[in-house]
Amino acid sequence: MHLSRKSAHFCCITVCAILVAGCNSEPEMGGPEQAVAEAPAPVLTPGAAATVAPDGTALVPGSWTVGEDAMGVRAQYAEAGERPSVTVTCDPTYNSVSLSVAATAGGPQAWRLDAGGEAARIDMLPSGGVLPELTAQVNQGLAIIQSLADQGGVFMLTSPQGQPSQFPTHPGIRRVLDRCNPMAAAPIAQETPDAVIAPSEVPIR
């Protein structure tokens, strides 16, 4: 097809106009891309703590607090302004974890711990501290002790007289257990001997 000089000139102007319009077209601000970029990130929150035991009975009133100082890490369950009902403590000097309960006794007492679907005997001794409490060292590697850090669970401590006290488990206890677990920070897993249950933690049959 033959184009006249005038038609060719017109086509050239038209093509140039289209190219300029294409170069100047940019996405408008505030479009879908920007809306997605400015969307706030979702905030993950832990599940609610248990408020009653599985059988519907009430738990011991209080809440968990976790603190750390030069003496170690501890998780305490207490009502505001009251002494702790239960304390889980890590002594980093000896990598030992202890479980304490507010109670008085003239000597050793065998308590029962129910947690995570397991049961164990805990041989308690008077702590000799300012507050009347009984305490026992526990093996933080045992599943029954690890279950104290579950979310939304319940554990029970039963006195020698058969009086049960039920408490909510709490993920903050994981910080106490990990602080006294030297393997938690090890970059390479190493073989370890089979766990041995101490006399104070012999499972109840």
C-alpha positions as CSV (number, residue, x, y, z in Angstrom):
1,M,0.0,0.0,0.0
2,H,1.3,3.4,-0.9
3,L,1.0,6.3,1.5
4,S,1.1,9.9,0.5
5,R,3.6,12.2,2.2
6,K,0.7,13.9,4.1
7,S,-0.7,10.5,5.3
8,A,2.7,9.3,6.4
9,H,3.2,12.5,8.4
10,F,-0.1,12.0,10.1
11,C,0.7,8.4,11.0
12,C,4.0,9.4,12.5
13,I,2.4,12.0,14.7
14,T,-0.3,9.5,15.8
15,V,2.3,6.8,16.8
16,C,4.4,9.3,18.7
17,A,1.3,10.5,20.6
18,I,0.5,6.9,21.6
19,L,4.1,6.3,22.8
20,V,4.1,9.5,24.9
21,A,0.7,8.6,26.5
22,G,2.0,5.1,27.4
23,C,5.2,6.5,29.0
24,N,3.2,9.0,31.1
25,S,0.7,6.5,32.4
26,E,1.6,5.4,36.0
27,P,-0.5,3.6,38.6
28,E,-2.4,6.0,40.8
29,M,-1.3,6.3,44.4
30,G,-3.4,4.6,46.9
31,G,-4.2,1.6,44.6
32,P,-4.4,-2.0,45.6
33,E,-0.7,-2.4,45.9
34,Q,-0.3,0.3,48.4
35,A,-3.4,-0.8,50.3
36,V,-1.8,-4.3,50.8
37,A,1.6,-2.8,51.8
38,E,0.0,-0.6,54.5
39,A,-2.2,-3.4,56.0
40,P,-1.2,-4.1,59.6
41,A,0.4,-7.4,60.4
42,P,-1.7,-9.8,62.4
43,V,-1.0,-9.9,66.1
44,L,-0.8,-13.4,67.6
45,T,-2.0,-13.8,71.2
46,P,-1.8,-16.9,73.4
47,G,-4.9,-18.9,74.2
48,A,-6.9,-18.2,77.3
49,A,-5.7,-19.9,80.5
50,A,-8.0,-22.5,82.1
51,T,-10.4,-21.2,84.7
52,V,-11.9,-24.4,85.9
53,A,-10.7,-28.0,86.1
54,P,-11.9,-30.6,83.6
55,D,-14.4,-31.9,86.2
56,G,-15.8,-28.4,86.6
57,T,-14.3,-27.7,90.0
58,A,-12.8,-24.3,90.7
59,L,-9.0,-23.6,90.5
60,V,-7.0,-22.0,93.3
61,P,-7.5,-18.2,92.8
62,G,-4.5,-16.4,91.4
63,S,-2.3,-15.7,88.4
64,W,1.2,-16.6,87.2
65,T,4.1,-14.1,87.2
66,V,7.6,-14.9,85.9
67,G,10.7,-13.0,87.1
68,E,14.4,-13.3,87.0
69,D,17.2,-12.0,89.2
70,A,20.7,-13.0,90.3
71,M,19.3,-15.9,92.2
72,G,17.6,-17.5,89.2
73,V,14.3,-17.6,87.3
74,R,11.0,-18.3,89.1
75,A,7.3,-18.6,88.1
76,Q,4.9,-17.9,91.0
77,Y,1.2,-18.4,91.2
78,A,-0.5,-16.1,93.7
79,E,-3.3,-13.7,94.3
80,A,-2.4,-10.0,94.3
81,G,-0.7,-9.1,97.5
82,E,-0.7,-12.7,98.8
83,R,2.1,-15.2,99.2
84,P,2.6,-17.6,96.3
85,S,0.6,-20.8,96.4
86,V,3.0,-22.6,94.0
87,T,6.5,-21.6,92.9
88,V,8.6,-23.2,90.1
89,T,12.3,-22.1,90.4
90,C,15.4,-22.5,88.4
91,D,18.8,-22.3,90.2
92,P,21.2,-21.7,87.2
93,T,24.3,-22.4,89.4
94,Y,23.3,-26.0,89.7
95,N,20.9,-26.3,86.8
96,S,18.3,-27.5,89.2
97,V,14.5,-26.9,89.2
98,S,12.4,-27.0,92.3
99,L,8.7,-27.1,92.9
100,S,7.4,-25.4,96.1
101,V,3.9,-25.3,97.6
102,A,2.7,-23.0,100.4
103,A,2.2,-25.4,103.4
104,T,3.6,-26.2,106.8
105,A,5.0,-29.6,108.0
106,G,7.3,-30.8,110.7
107,G,9.2,-33.1,108.3
108,P,9.2,-34.7,104.9
109,Q,5.8,-35.2,103.2
110,A,4.8,-37.2,100.1
111,W,2.6,-35.2,97.8
112,R,1.0,-36.3,94.6
113,L,1.4,-34.4,91.3
114,D,-1.1,-34.9,88.5
115,A,-0.3,-33.2,85.2
116,G,-0.3,-34.0,81.5
117,G,-2.2,-37.2,82.0
118,E,0.5,-38.6,84.3
119,A,0.9,-38.8,88.1
120,A,4.0,-38.8,90.3
121,R,4.9,-38.7,94.0
122,I,6.8,-35.6,95.0
123,D,8.7,-35.9,98.3
124,M,8.5,-32.4,99.9
125,L,10.7,-31.0,102.6
126,P,10.3,-27.8,104.6
127,S,12.3,-25.1,102.9
128,G,13.4,-23.3,106.0
129,G,12.7,-20.0,104.5
130,V,10.9,-16.9,105.7
131,L,7.5,-18.2,104.3
132,P,6.1,-21.6,105.4
133,E,6.5,-23.8,102.3
134,L,7.5,-27.2,101.2
135,T,9.9,-27.7,98.3
136,A,11.4,-30.5,96.3
137,Q,13.8,-30.7,93.4
138,V,12.3,-32.1,90.2
139,N,13.7,-33.4,86.9
140,Q,12.7,-30.8,84.3
141,G,13.2,-33.3,81.6
142,L,10.3,-35.5,82.6
143,A,7.1,-35.1,80.6
144,I,5.0,-34.5,83.7
145,I,7.1,-31.5,84.6
146,Q,7.3,-30.2,81.0
147,S,3.4,-30.3,80.9
148,L,3.3,-27.6,83.5
149,A,4.2,-25.2,80.7
150,D,1.3,-26.2,78.5
151,Q,-1.3,-23.7,77.4
152,G,-4.8,-24.1,78.8
153,G,-4.1,-27.1,80.9
154,V,-4.6,-27.9,84.6
155,F,-2.3,-29.6,87.1
156,M,-3.1,-30.8,90.6
157,L,-1.1,-31.1,93.8
158,T,-2.6,-33.4,96.5
159,S,-1.4,-33.3,100.1
160,P,-0.8,-36.4,102.2
161,Q,-4.2,-35.8,103.8
162,G,-5.8,-36.1,100.4
163,Q,-6.6,-32.4,100.0
164,P,-6.3,-31.5,96.2
165,S,-5.3,-28.1,94.9
166,Q,-5.7,-27.4,91.2
167,F,-3.8,-24.8,89.2
168,P,-3.7,-23.6,85.6
169,T,-0.6,-24.5,83.6
170,H,1.2,-21.6,82.0
171,P,3.7,-21.2,79.0
172,G,5.8,-18.8,81.1
173,I,7.0,-21.9,83.1
174,R,8.8,-22.9,79.9
175,R,11.2,-20.0,80.6
176,V,12.1,-21.4,84.0
177,L,12.6,-25.0,82.7
178,D,14.7,-23.9,79.7
179,R,16.9,-21.7,81.9
180,C,18.0,-24.8,83.8
181,N,18.3,-27.0,80.7
182,P,21.9,-26.7,79.3
183,M,20.8,-28.7,76.2
184,A,18.3,-26.0,75.3
185,A,21.0,-23.8,73.9
186,A,23.2,-26.5,72.4
187,P,23.6,-26.2,68.6
188,I,24.0,-29.9,68.1
189,A,22.0,-32.6,69.8
190,Q,24.1,-35.1,71.6
191,E,23.3,-38.6,72.9
192,T,22.2,-38.7,76.5
193,P,21.5,-41.6,78.8
194,D,18.0,-42.7,79.5
195,A,16.2,-40.4,82.0
196,V,16.2,-41.7,85.6
197,I,13.3,-40.8,87.8
198,A,14.6,-39.6,91.2
199,P,13.1,-41.1,94.3
200,S,11.1,-37.9,94.8
201,E,9.4,-38.4,91.5
202,V,8.6,-42.1,91.4
203,P,5.3,-42.5,89.4
204,I,2.4,-43.5,91.5
205,R,1.0,-46.9,90.6
